[in-house]
Amino acid sequence: MLFKYPKQKKTFAIGEEQIKSCIVAASNEILGSKAAQKLQDVPLSNDMVQMRIVDMAKDVEDQVIEEIKKWVYFAIQLDESPDVSNRAILFCFVRYKGEVDFEEEFLCCLGLPGRITSSEIFRSLNEYFLEHSLDCGKCVGVCTDGAANMTGCRSGMIEKLLIKRCLLLTVYFTESTCLQKMSPELNNVLNGAVKIANEIRSRALNSRFLTALCESMDSQHQHLLFQAEVRWLSRGHVLSRLFELKEEAKQFLQEAKSSLTELFLDEIRISKLEYLADIFRRLNELSISLQVFSTNIFGLRNKTDALKKKLALWDNRVQKGDLEMFPNLHDFFTSADMNRKELLCIITIHLNSGVASPKILGGTKILGVQNV
């Protein structure tokens, strides 16, 4: 029972308040009062449940650490992210060679007080390693989100780990890296679409009105998605959902007399939105495929190289006016009578100088091997 609480994301108090009372009542009817009394004596208070869960978590952590110590090398993945109370948290996952195959486990969750600098991240991680007698010199791989405090060439956390004799460094960049080379025309449309989604989704009244409108129009979905920077896949999903509910969102904004309606009144901007929904869907598919269990650097590199070749192929097809690889945009151009030349030029520039840049391998950058 205690094992299922955190998996189901239920409050600890539910055990004594609801579950225990139901079990006791059922036992009293089926097994009699003696069995019910024995179940009544089982401690399921909030503090008891928390203590047991902490003990189980500590036992699992100790088992993982003991397994790591058995083997010569291990690799880690680091992700710094704020929680709902804006407290900075450092998550660390570990991969090591098990008895039969490679094992991937969650290692630790460390709080980061004060400024989130490379020194603070390294200090917290190093203290954890020292506390549990883990040798940093056995760390042969580091995977991060590509933030400056992680990958800085002079004072980044990875550079500090190099002093501890880390051998192989691999960095997976987030989707935001792919946006750095985006043209102002596309970036303005992207920011406008995210602003519309957040404006509606973040306000309860607006969200309820949109839900009622979607129900009256028999829409497939009834809600827009909220875009959060901490969720690096969220923009792609936000664009896809906004595209699916563009008519409903347009009508809602018109009834609210919002200036954000302009995005849906210009065919050029709509076509850019549909292109962004298509290209982000491709990036999302790659990102998810890179997160499969028990993968390796060769498989990841093959996937990113494959996307680069696809981007080159798509660029050639776009220059010839073929947009079938972007289904949303293709369907829009089929029904709309507009000049394609401007948009095709923007797409070509984006594919060439942005997503298809050799420094941006579909969201992944390989730093290589350094022997020490």
Legacy VTK file of the C-alpha trace (Angstrom):
# vtk DataFile Version 3.0
C-alpha trace
ASCII
DATASET POLYDATA
POINTS 372 float
0.000 0.000 0.000
2.779 2.442 0.922
4.514 1.652 -2.356
1.441 2.721 -4.343
0.970 6.121 -2.654
3.777 7.967 -4.453
3.140 6.105 -7.718
-0.489 7.263 -7.715
0.538 10.765 -6.509
-1.943 10.672 -3.631
-1.632 12.558 -0.354
-0.285 10.572 2.589
-3.340 11.423 4.693
-5.646 9.475 2.380
-4.560 6.198 4.000
-5.960 6.899 7.449
-8.840 9.103 6.346
-10.305 6.959 3.555
-8.519 3.721 2.688
-8.168 2.377 6.229
-11.774 3.128 7.172
-13.032 1.346 4.040
-10.844 -1.717 4.660
-11.916 -1.934 8.303
-15.600 -1.636 7.409
-15.319 -4.308 4.701
-13.377 -6.653 7.025
-15.948 -6.209 9.741
-18.735 -7.303 7.387
-16.860 -10.196 5.763
-14.348 -11.492 8.338
-15.826 -10.305 11.607
-14.926 -7.849 14.315
-11.656 -9.550 15.365
-10.142 -9.202 11.893
-11.410 -5.639 11.686
-9.750 -4.804 15.015
-6.395 -6.158 13.794
-6.615 -3.979 10.697
-7.592 -1.017 12.868
-4.265 -1.365 14.688
-2.244 -1.036 11.450
-0.582 2.424 11.537
-1.404 4.500 8.447
-1.048 8.032 9.780
0.419 10.772 7.630
3.733 10.787 9.555
4.020 6.992 9.528
3.429 6.780 5.780
5.986 9.512 5.131
8.582 7.802 7.322
8.072 4.445 5.603
8.327 5.987 2.141
11.539 7.815 3.123
12.961 4.518 4.419
12.084 2.726 1.177
13.615 5.535 -0.902
16.798 5.418 1.178
17.014 1.651 0.747
16.638 1.945 -3.036
19.280 4.707 -3.133
21.722 2.567 -1.128
21.187 -0.354 -3.495
21.904 1.826 -6.544
25.057 3.258 -4.958
26.336 -0.210 -4.066
25.771 -1.344 -7.661
27.679 1.676 -8.996
30.645 0.909 -6.755
30.893 -2.623 -8.132
31.751 -1.466 -11.641
34.667 0.449 -13.106
32.767 3.221 -14.921
29.434 5.005 -14.832
27.762 7.958 -16.575
25.408 10.620 -15.236
22.668 12.849 -16.575
22.028 16.212 -14.900
18.979 18.428 -15.124
18.431 21.604 -13.121
14.795 22.643 -12.851
12.597 24.671 -10.456
9.691 23.034 -8.647
6.232 24.530 -8.089
7.594 26.726 -5.301
10.441 28.026 -7.540
13.052 26.151 -5.530
15.954 25.098 -7.728
16.387 21.320 -7.863
19.238 19.314 -9.416
18.213 15.877 -10.671
20.898 13.294 -11.277
20.385 10.029 -13.160
23.057 7.362 -13.454
23.850 4.661 -15.994
26.187 1.765 -15.309
26.948 -1.761 -16.464
24.830 -4.293 -14.608
25.131 -8.038 -14.353
23.462 -8.616 -17.715
22.997 -5.264 -19.448
23.287 -1.541 -18.814
21.140 -0.187 -15.988
19.628 3.312 -15.791
18.461 4.571 -12.392
17.510 7.795 -10.648
20.387 8.621 -8.300
19.549 11.745 -6.321
17.631 14.995 -6.066
19.615 17.896 -4.605
18.408 21.317 -3.519
20.333 24.346 -4.835
20.135 27.302 -2.438
21.004 30.775 -3.677
22.209 31.460 -7.213
22.266 28.569 -9.666
25.885 28.842 -10.761
28.241 26.184 -12.042
30.154 26.336 -8.758
26.993 25.747 -6.733
25.934 22.838 -8.933
29.382 21.274 -8.786
29.617 21.793 -5.016
26.276 20.066 -4.384
27.101 17.163 -6.681
30.647 16.772 -5.342
29.428 16.768 -1.728
26.949 14.033 -2.578
29.672 11.940 -4.235
31.989 12.389 -1.242
29.228 11.575 1.246
28.505 8.268 -0.497
32.147 7.484 -1.416
31.581 7.669 -5.176
34.693 8.226 -7.291
34.242 11.066 -9.830
37.163 9.637 -11.773
34.956 6.708 -12.793
32.438 9.043 -14.436
32.917 8.595 -18.190
29.852 10.486 -19.414
27.939 13.643 -18.541
24.625 14.521 -20.154
23.085 17.977 -19.575
20.510 20.306 -21.106
23.209 22.556 -22.602
22.743 25.497 -20.223
25.699 27.857 -19.858
26.239 26.981 -16.196
26.643 23.363 -17.294
28.704 23.636 -20.475
30.711 26.852 -20.097
34.182 26.345 -21.563
35.908 28.148 -18.666
33.784 27.826 -15.536
31.017 25.421 -16.500
30.168 22.486 -14.301
31.506 20.050 -16.922
34.882 21.812 -16.942
35.042 21.356 -13.186
34.269 17.664 -13.589
37.157 17.364 -16.046
39.482 18.107 -13.180
38.054 14.971 -11.580
39.203 12.971 -14.641
35.906 12.557 -16.529
36.668 11.016 -19.929
33.673 11.367 -22.248
31.325 14.339 -22.432
27.996 14.313 -24.244
25.570 17.206 -24.133
21.963 17.104 -25.329
20.662 20.528 -26.151
17.049 21.426 -25.582
14.582 22.607 -28.163
15.404 26.242 -27.371
18.776 25.762 -29.086
16.948 25.134 -32.335
15.208 28.503 -31.967
18.356 30.605 -31.794
18.726 30.660 -35.586
15.009 31.301 -36.223
14.223 34.296 -38.405
12.374 37.262 -36.822
9.334 36.521 -38.993
8.940 33.008 -37.587
9.955 33.974 -34.075
7.283 36.694 -33.910
4.604 34.228 -34.967
5.860 31.663 -32.461
5.822 34.156 -29.596
2.382 35.367 -30.643
0.995 31.824 -30.671
2.473 31.065 -27.239
1.086 34.343 -25.901
-2.424 33.452 -27.136
-2.284 29.996 -25.557
-0.968 31.290 -22.232
-3.407 34.219 -22.178
-6.372 31.870 -22.471
-5.003 28.950 -20.457
-3.691 30.951 -17.495
-7.019 32.648 -16.754
-9.770 30.451 -15.371
-12.619 32.510 -16.857
-11.102 32.524 -20.340
-10.383 28.808 -20.123
-14.000 28.038 -19.146
-15.396 30.180 -21.963
-13.157 28.465 -24.511
-14.162 25.038 -23.182
-17.861 25.920 -23.575
-17.197 27.213 -27.095
-15.331 24.023 -28.057
-18.173 21.882 -26.701
-20.745 23.835 -28.726
-18.630 23.370 -31.881
-18.050 19.632 -31.201
-14.292 20.118 -31.250
-11.907 17.224 -30.763
-10.184 19.065 -27.899
-11.573 21.472 -25.333
-8.439 23.075 -23.892
-5.301 24.808 -25.077
-1.974 23.780 -23.578
0.071 25.993 -21.298
3.616 26.744 -22.401
6.300 26.574 -19.705
10.013 27.154 -20.294
10.905 24.382 -17.867
9.164 21.869 -20.132
11.365 21.926 -23.183
8.922 19.975 -25.369
5.971 22.193 -24.502
6.187 24.675 -27.391
5.740 21.984 -29.999
2.639 20.631 -28.241
1.288 24.155 -27.699
1.561 24.946 -31.414
-0.043 21.665 -32.449
-3.017 22.154 -30.120
-3.443 25.799 -31.116
-3.418 24.759 -34.770
-6.126 22.153 -34.110
-8.268 24.717 -32.272
-7.435 27.739 -34.427
-11.054 28.382 -35.486
-12.292 28.126 -31.904
-9.471 30.352 -30.628
-10.114 32.871 -33.396
-13.834 33.111 -32.577
-13.097 33.391 -28.844
-10.594 36.228 -29.357
-12.956 38.048 -31.702
-15.772 37.873 -29.158
-13.361 39.106 -26.473
-12.216 41.919 -28.844
-8.594 41.003 -28.214
-5.746 42.424 -30.259
-4.261 38.916 -30.404
-6.854 38.067 -33.077
-4.512 39.564 -35.705
-2.559 36.310 -35.849
-5.581 34.502 -37.306
-6.583 37.249 -39.733
-3.409 37.259 -41.825
-2.972 34.279 -44.162
0.801 34.736 -44.245
1.023 34.509 -40.448
-1.331 31.521 -40.402
0.866 29.720 -42.916
3.916 30.426 -40.750
2.073 29.035 -37.737
1.248 25.850 -39.626
4.857 25.450 -40.746
6.040 25.867 -37.151
3.516 23.272 -35.965
4.861 20.827 -38.571
8.568 21.396 -37.927
8.147 21.320 -34.141
6.282 18.044 -34.443
9.326 16.615 -36.218
11.627 17.949 -33.504
9.375 16.500 -30.813
9.499 13.093 -32.467
13.301 13.224 -32.531
13.492 14.432 -28.935
11.302 11.587 -27.705
13.261 9.023 -29.723
16.478 10.245 -28.066
15.051 9.523 -24.616
14.415 5.813 -25.048
15.688 3.462 -22.369
19.111 1.855 -22.679
20.327 3.721 -25.753
23.917 4.607 -26.681
25.846 7.425 -28.301
26.056 5.655 -31.658
22.305 5.231 -31.914
21.732 8.850 -30.890
24.229 10.111 -33.456
22.589 8.035 -36.176
19.200 9.571 -35.389
20.499 13.136 -35.441
22.447 12.506 -38.659
19.298 11.061 -40.218
17.371 14.214 -39.348
20.104 16.386 -40.867
19.822 14.455 -44.128
16.036 14.812 -44.036
16.378 18.564 -43.526
18.651 18.823 -46.557
16.144 16.813 -48.584
13.242 18.949 -47.383
15.166 22.100 -48.299
15.569 20.900 -51.869
11.894 19.992 -52.084
10.791 23.343 -50.641
12.835 25.166 -53.277
10.850 23.219 -55.896
7.552 24.156 -54.223
6.884 20.696 -52.784
5.491 20.881 -49.216
4.079 17.386 -48.721
6.492 16.704 -45.839
4.695 19.517 -43.959
1.086 18.228 -44.032
-0.569 21.138 -42.211
1.089 23.734 -44.416
0.441 21.664 -47.539
-3.287 21.427 -46.797
-3.469 25.162 -46.094
-1.817 26.067 -49.392
-4.154 23.692 -51.203
-7.212 25.608 -49.969
-5.757 29.143 -49.796
-4.983 31.451 -52.694
-1.844 33.344 -51.693
1.683 34.099 -52.799
3.961 31.286 -51.626
7.267 32.832 -52.638
7.841 34.844 -49.450
7.072 31.940 -47.123
9.112 29.426 -49.122
12.094 31.757 -48.862
11.650 32.025 -45.067
11.389 28.241 -44.726
14.511 27.703 -46.817
16.494 30.149 -44.684
15.241 28.447 -41.530
16.162 24.975 -42.700
19.598 26.104 -43.854
20.842 28.501 -41.176
18.749 27.307 -38.246
17.707 23.711 -37.732
20.097 22.334 -40.360
23.157 24.097 -38.931
26.061 21.679 -38.307
26.258 23.007 -34.750
22.653 22.040 -34.073
22.184 18.358 -34.760
18.447 18.244 -34.407
18.751 19.353 -30.786
21.875 17.341 -29.979
25.514 18.381 -29.793
28.373 15.946 -29.325
31.396 17.422 -27.573
33.583 14.393 -28.119
36.167 12.483 -26.119
38.897 13.892 -23.969
41.543 11.575 -22.524
43.246 12.595 -19.317
LINES 1 373
372 0 1 2 3 4 5 6 7 8 9 10 11 12 13 14 15 16 17 18 19 20 21 22 23 24 25 26 27 28 29 30 31 32 33 34 35 36 37 38 39 40 41 42 43 44 45 46 47 48 49 50 51 52 53 54 55 56 57 58 59 60 61 62 63 64 65 66 67 68 69 70 71 72 73 74 75 76 77 78 79 80 81 82 83 84 85 86 87 88 89 90 91 92 93 94 95 96 97 98 99 100 101 102 103 104 105 106 107 108 109 110 111 112 113 114 115 116 117 118 119 120 121 122 123 124 125 126 127 128 129 130 131 132 133 134 135 136 137 138 139 140 141 142 143 144 145 146 147 148 149 150 151 152 153 154 155 156 157 158 159 160 161 162 163 164 165 166 167 168 169 170 171 172 173 174 175 176 177 178 179 180 181 182 183 184 185 186 187 188 189 190 191 192 193 194 195 196 197 198 199 200 201 202 203 204 205 206 207 208 209 210 211 212 213 214 215 216 217 218 219 220 221 222 223 224 225 226 227 228 229 230 231 232 233 234 235 236 237 238 239 240 241 242 243 244 245 246 247 248 249 250 251 252 253 254 255 256 257 258 259 260 261 262 263 264 265 266 267 268 269 270 271 272 273 274 275 276 277 278 279 280 281 282 283 284 285 286 287 288 289 290 291 292 293 294 295 296 297 298 299 300 301 302 303 304 305 306 307 308 309 310 311 312 313 314 315 316 317 318 319 320 321 322 323 324 325 326 327 328 329 330 331 332 333 334 335 336 337 338 339 340 341 342 343 344 345 346 347 348 349 350 351 352 353 354 355 356 357 358 359 360 361 362 363 364 365 366 367 368 369 370 371
